[in-house]
Amino acid sequence: MDNKLEKYCIEHSDKESELQKKIRKYTFDNERYPQMMSGSIVGNILFTLIKTINAKKILEIGMFTGYSAAAMVKALPNDGELHTCEYMEEHIQTAKKYFNQTKYKKMIKIHSGLAIKTLENFKINTFDFIFIDADKINYLNYYLRCVHLVKSKGIIVLDNMLWSGKVIDPIDEDSKKIRQTGDYIQNDNRVNNILLPVRDGLMICTKK
């Protein structure tokens, strides 16, 4: 999207929370690859979907510095829960530092370690909403597990499903796996799905 047009969209959407602003600033000031962070447009889409289905229990796979979690948790009721998985300890400590300064600190549970292992600890039909934005090589594995973890009428969102357009003619392993995941979802009769050309591609799946 043209930068001016993107700026216009952001200016005509809900504003970031103070928590989101702080995490975004820290990420761009300190992280080597700040573009890994979900932007405000994606954050607002996640927020809107969560609000629309009145979700109370969220799972996130791939927290990074906590921006997307900050966008999602503000959509939850006071008794809501957000479980987020992150492998990198430095990112966990960054997110905790900011989460602990807010009213959401007791609502957010960070699970450290390999997400693929963490998912084994959750029961089926547990979550109303799931956001997948972690290592791409495991995308299909994450989806296959999450389609059981999400409740009927719940939503699974996968980020980076266009992978800078490389899914059209995939060559590297990550783009091949993302293409495989997209093809699998397209033929999965357990969900209704739409792939949106937002940022790097958002696949939205609603479980039947």
Disulfide bonds with the S-S distance in Angstrom:
none
